[in-house]
Amino acid sequence: MFQIMTDTSANLPSELVREKGISVIPFPYFVNGARHTCLDTEGFDSETFYGAMREGAEVTTSQINPQNYVDAMRPVLERGEDVLFVGMSSGISGAYHSAELAADELQAEFPDRRIRLVDTLGASLGEGLLVMRAAAEKALGRSLEDVQKGLLELRHRMCNIFTVDDLKYLRKGGRLSNLSFIVGTILQIKPLLKGNEEGKIVAFAKLRGRKKALEELAKRYDEYVVDAGEQMIGIAHADCPEDAAKLAELLRRNHPPKEIFTVGYEPVTGSHVGPGTLALFFQAREGCRGM
């Protein structure tokens, strides 16, 4: 028996994680100095949150520290269960390393238990879809090691691509690895960004205008998706539901997926990409992270 654990960056609705029996460890965030966490996605007012960001509210985040992981994992181990932790990309946050430190400490304390970690190399539904795969595999009776192995392979084929309305949020957080690729946001230039092979955020294309950016997201999906009719794909948006709906329409045009799972960005990851961000996540052929 093992418990699947993740963090709030996975962007999964709280009702869904309750249904699947997934434990979630929250990232803290701060709005004008006031500390918050968001475990209850149903109670999160995204319109107000992203509206405040647009008006200049100061939003910062901090990592989950090792003790937070220890405190979350220890009760699971004490009741005789093993742990599978599926976490946010180590390429954009040091939180995964904190999970590793916690696992080392707890493994020494509970030598008969198994603690397995998966660095998803992604965030938002790039992480969340892997969590959902873990839950599905567990429900089929797969072993802890088999589920971990499958996720470690699938993460390299989980395409994470997105466009942002304003690069200032990624600039501010230092999470754009090739900032020199972008000449600025003048002339309505909209970048396409992705998670690369190391799970870092890089820009890889520049489009003139929002409409072309959405069309390019759909084009990349058409080019790289595999077995579309058999998979759930993810769309995440930071207070731009109309664009999310338009993207879903474009995706159904040539390679309709089995299901499209659309969520609003949770506040921690959303604060780093900024309001107006639109992201797409799907299983792709090999090489999608090097597109």
C-alpha positions in Angstrom: 0.0 0.0 0.0 1.4 3.4 -0.9 0.1 7.0 -0.6 0.4 9.4 -3.6 1.5 12.8 -2.5 2.1 16.0 -4.6 2.2 19.8 -4.1 -0.3 22.5 -5.0 1.7 23.3 -8.1 0.0 20.2 -9.7 -3.0 22.5 -10.1 -5.6 19.7 -9.5 -9.0 20.6 -8.2 -9.5 19.9 -4.5 -12.6 17.8 -5.2 -10.6 15.6 -7.5 -7.7 15.0 -5.2 -10.1 14.0 -2.4 -11.9 11.6 -4.8 -8.6 10.0 -5.8 -7.2 9.9 -2.2 -4.2 12.1 -3.1 -2.4 14.1 -0.4 -1.3 17.6 -1.3 1.4 19.7 0.4 0.8 23.5 -0.1 3.2 26.1 -1.4 2.9 29.3 0.5 2.4 32.6 -1.2 2.1 36.2 -0.1 -0.1 39.1 -1.3 1.2 42.5 -0.2 3.0 40.7 2.7 0.0 38.6 3.9 0.7 34.8 3.9 -1.7 32.4 2.2 -2.0 28.8 1.0 -4.5 27.4 -1.5 -5.5 23.8 -0.7 -9.1 24.6 -1.4 -9.3 25.4 -5.1 -13.0 25.7 -5.0 -12.7 28.7 -2.7 -9.9 30.4 -4.7 -11.2 33.6 -6.3 -8.9 33.7 -9.4 -10.6 36.7 -10.9 -9.9 38.8 -7.8 -6.4 37.4 -7.4 -5.3 38.1 -11.0 -7.1 41.3 -11.1 -5.1 42.4 -8.1 -1.9 41.4 -9.9 -2.9 43.5 -12.9 -3.4 46.5 -10.6 0.1 46.0 -9.1 -0.4 43.9 -6.0 2.9 42.5 -4.7 2.7 38.7 -4.9 5.7 36.6 -3.8 6.1 32.9 -3.1 8.4 30.7 -1.1 9.4 27.1 -1.3 8.1 24.2 0.7 10.8 23.5 3.2 12.1 20.1 4.2 10.3 20.1 7.5 7.0 20.6 5.7 7.6 17.5 3.7 8.6 15.6 6.8 5.5 16.6 8.7 3.3 15.5 5.7 5.0 12.2 5.1 5.7 11.0 8.6 2.1 10.1 9.5 1.8 8.0 6.3 4.9 6.1 7.2 3.8 5.7 10.8 0.6 3.9 9.7 2.6 1.5 7.7 2.2 2.9 4.2 4.9 3.8 1.6 5.1 7.1 -0.2 5.2 8.2 -3.8 5.8 11.9 -4.1 5.2 13.5 -7.5 6.6 17.1 -7.4 7.1 20.3 -9.3 10.1 20.6 -11.7 13.5 20.9 -10.0 14.4 23.1 -12.9 12.2 26.0 -11.7 12.1 25.5 -7.9 14.3 24.2 -5.2 11.3 22.6 -3.5 12.0 19.2 -5.1 15.5 19.2 -3.4 13.7 19.9 -0.1 11.6 16.8 -0.7 14.8 14.8 -1.3 16.3 16.0 2.0 13.1 15.1 3.8 13.0 11.6 2.2 16.6 11.0 3.2 15.8 11.9 6.8 12.6 9.8 6.9 14.2 6.8 5.2 16.7 6.6 8.0 13.9 6.9 10.6 11.7 4.3 8.8 14.1 1.8 7.1 11.4 -0.7 6.4 9.3 1.8 4.4 9.7 2.9 0.8 9.8 6.5 -0.2 10.0 7.2 -3.9 10.1 10.6 -5.6 9.4 11.8 -9.1 10.7 15.1 -10.5 8.0 15.8 -13.1 10.1 18.4 -15.0 6.9 20.3 -15.2 4.4 22.5 -13.3 0.6 23.1 -13.3 -1.0 20.3 -15.3 2.4 19.2 -16.7 2.8 17.9 -13.1 -0.9 17.3 -12.4 -1.5 14.9 -15.3 1.4 12.8 -14.1 -0.2 12.7 -10.7 -3.5 11.6 -12.3 -1.6 8.9 -14.2 -0.1 7.7 -10.9 -3.6 7.5 -9.3 -4.9 5.5 -12.3 -2.1 3.1 -12.3 -2.4 2.6 -8.5 -6.1 1.8 -8.9 -5.1 -0.9 -11.4 -3.0 -2.5 -8.7 0.4 -1.5 -10.1 3.3 -1.6 -7.6 5.0 1.5 -6.3 8.2 0.8 -8.3 6.2 0.2 -11.5 4.2 3.4 -11.1 7.4 5.4 -10.4 9.2 3.9 -13.4 6.3 4.7 -15.7 6.2 8.4 -14.5 9.9 8.8 -14.9 9.6 7.7 -18.6 6.4 9.6 -19.3 7.7 12.9 -18.0 10.0 13.2 -21.0 7.0 13.0 -23.3 4.7 15.3 -21.4 4.7 18.5 -23.5 4.4 21.7 -21.5 3.9 24.8 -23.8 2.4 28.1 -23.0 2.1 31.8 -23.9 2.0 34.7 -21.6 0.4 38.1 -21.8 3.4 39.9 -20.1 6.9 38.7 -19.6 7.5 40.8 -16.5 6.4 38.1 -14.1 8.8 35.5 -15.5 11.5 38.2 -15.6 10.9 39.1 -12.0 11.0 35.6 -10.7 14.1 34.7 -12.7 12.4 31.7 -14.2 13.0 32.3 -17.9 16.3 30.7 -18.8 16.9 32.3 -22.1 15.6 35.8 -21.6 17.9 37.2 -24.3 15.7 35.3 -26.9 12.9 37.8 -26.3 13.4 41.3 -27.6 10.5 42.7 -25.5 6.8 42.9 -25.5 6.5 45.8 -28.0 4.6 45.4 -31.2 2.3 42.8 -29.6 5.1 40.1 -29.7 3.8 37.1 -27.9 6.4 34.4 -27.0 5.8 30.6 -26.9 7.5 29.0 -24.0 8.1 25.4 -22.9 9.6 23.2 -20.3 12.8 21.9 -21.8 14.6 18.6 -21.2 15.9 19.8 -17.8 12.5 21.1 -16.7 13.5 24.8 -17.1 11.4 27.4 -18.8 12.7 28.6 -22.2 11.2 30.7 -25.0 11.3 29.0 -28.4 9.1 31.1 -30.7 7.8 34.6 -31.1 4.4 35.5 -32.7 2.7 38.8 -33.6 -0.5 38.9 -31.5 -2.5 36.7 -29.2 -4.5 35.1 -31.9 -1.4 33.8 -33.7 0.0 32.5 -30.4 -3.1 30.4 -29.8 -3.0 29.1 -33.4 0.6 28.2 -32.9 -0.1 26.3 -29.7 -2.7 24.2 -31.6 -0.2 23.7 -34.5 2.4 22.4 -32.1 -0.2 20.0 -30.6 -1.1 18.7 -34.1 2.6 18.2 -34.9 3.6 16.4 -31.7 0.6 14.7 -30.1 0.4 10.9 -30.0 -2.7 8.8 -29.7 -4.8 11.9 -29.2 -8.1 10.0 -29.0 -6.9 7.9 -26.1 -5.6 10.7 -23.8 -6.7 13.5 -21.5 -5.0 16.7 -22.3 -4.8 19.7 -20.1 -5.3 23.5 -20.5 -4.5 25.9 -17.7 -5.3 29.6 -17.8 -4.7 32.6 -15.6 -8.0 34.4 -15.8 -8.5 34.1 -19.6 -11.3 31.5 -19.9 -12.4 32.7 -23.3 -8.9 32.0 -24.7 -8.9 28.6 -23.0 -12.2 27.8 -24.7 -10.9 28.9 -28.1 -7.8 26.8 -27.7 -9.9 23.8 -26.9 -11.9 24.4 -30.1 -8.7 24.5 -32.1 -7.4 21.3 -30.6 -10.6 19.4 -31.5 -10.2 20.4 -35.1 -7.7 17.9 -36.4 -6.7 15.5 -33.6 -9.6 15.6 -31.1 -8.5 14.2 -27.7 -10.5 11.8 -25.6 -10.9 14.6 -23.0 -9.8 18.2 -22.4 -9.2 19.0 -18.7 -9.3 22.8 -18.2 -8.3 24.5 -14.9 -7.5 28.0 -13.7 -3.9 28.5 -12.7 -3.5 28.1 -8.9 -1.9 31.2 -7.3 1.7 30.1 -6.8 2.5 28.9 -10.3 0.1 31.5 -11.7 1.9 34.3 -9.9 5.2 33.5 -11.7 3.6 33.4 -15.2 1.2 36.2 -14.7 -2.5 36.9 -15.6 -3.4 36.1 -19.1 -1.2 33.0 -19.3 -2.5 30.1 -21.4 -0.9 26.7 -21.2 -1.2 23.4 -22.9 -0.2 20.0 -21.7 -0.3 16.7 -23.6 1.6 13.4 -24.2 3.7 13.8 -27.2 6.2 11.9 -29.3 9.9 11.8 -28.3 11.7 15.1 -28.8 8.8 17.4 -27.9 10.8 19.1 -25.2 13.5 19.9 -27.8 11.1 21.5 -30.3 
